[in-house]
Amino acid sequence: MPLIVRDHTWTQNQSTVYISLPLKGVKTANVHVICTDEYLKVRENVKL
């Protein structure tokens, strides 16, 4: 299920786009990121 993030920021130059997403309460070591030319997926690895 998609989650709409409204408080992101981004910058870009000729060859690169930088996206910043605030992930409050989430350790960066537990984040999985998939990025393609047209898709960005960020999810938290949760151990059950």
N, C-alpha and C positions, 0 to 999 in steps of 0.2 A: 504494500500500500504506500503510495507516495506521500511524502510529508512536504508541505510548502514551507520553506524557510524564508522569512521576510527580513531578517537582520543580517544578511550576508553582505560582503563587500568584494569588489573585484577591481583589478587593474590589468592593463595589457600593454604590450609593446608590439613591435613588428612581428615577432615570432612566438611570443609566449603570453598566456593568460594566467593570472594568479587569482585564485578564489579563496576567500577566508570565510569559514563557517564557525560561528560560536557553538561549541558543544559543551554546554554547562553540565558539570558533574560526570563527564566522561573522560577516562584516561586515554591519552593519545595512543598508548600501546595496545588498546583494545579496539581500535578503529580500523576498519577494512575499507579501502578506497579502490574503486574501479573507474577508470576514465578512458573514454574514447573521443574521437573527433566530435561526436554529437551527443554524448551521454556521460553523466557523472552520477555515480552511486556511492554513497557513504553509509556504512552501517557499523553498528557496535557489535563486536563479537561477545556474545553473552554465553557464559558457561552455566548449564543447567545442573 
